[in-house]
C-alpha cells in the first residue's frame, strides 16, 4: 500500500470510528485508538507533565507514550486494523 492509499484508508477509518455510537467501545479500546491516532498524526509525544493534570489526561498520555516507538505509518496501519476488527465484530 502506498502512502496516499494508506492516508486515505486511515482517514476513512477515523471517520468510521468517529461515527460509532457514544459509549460503544470499552475504555481500553478508546485509549488505544486515541494513542494510534495521535502517533499517526503528530508523531512521538513531546511529554511535559502538566502541573494540573487529571486522571483522564494521564491515561491518554500514558497510552500514547507506550506506542511512541511506532512510526506514524505503522500507527496508521494499526489504527485501520483496530477499526476493521471493531466493525467485523459488530457485524457478527
Secondary structure, DSSP 8 states (H G I E B T S, - for coil): --HHHHHHHHHHHHHHHHTS-TT-S-HHHHHHHHHHHHHHHH-S------SS--HHHHHHHHHHHHTTTS-HHHHHHHHHHHHHHHHHHHH-
